[in-house]
Amino acid sequence: MHSAGMNLFLQSAIPQPSTEVLTGYLLSEVDLLQAFLIIPTSFLVLFIYTICFPLIAIRLVRQNLPCVDPYNDSGEIRTEIKEEYNRLMNSDSGPYNFLYNVTAWREKLMTGIYHALGIIQSIHPVYAFGLRYTH
């Protein structure tokens, strides 16, 4: 009886390999179920922002560009098409004017806003996901 008790003591004293030590983090079933939702959703968002959004913006610009009529008001063929186009661009007050009538400061502003929104979108899910496991 003494040897059986000693055997049990020795077995408990020997460290057993742990999966947590080997992997660094042991995933539960809830984490795996969330991974099946998070990974496809992230690919969907990436697809929308890199492919769909630019295509929609290009279509919107093409629809709102001012077009020059080949005939002037008196019905004669217009000879100064570029000048008329520039006049239409300068007098255009459409809501999407900044997308196709780009000056230097507007281009820099839109690029800055686009990058800021991209940074916010890339940081927020990581930060929110991390906060969920700290409480």
Residue pairs with C-beta under 8 A, 6 or more apart in sequence:
19 26
20 26
27 35
38 129
42 125
45 121
49 118
49 121
57 99
60 96
60 99
61 96
61 99
61 100
64 94
64 96
64 97
64 99
64 100
65 100
66 85
66 88
66 89
66 92
68 78
68 81
68 84
68 85
68 88
69 78
70 77
70 78
70 81
71 77
71 78
72 78
78 84
89 101
92 101
98 106
98 110
102 110
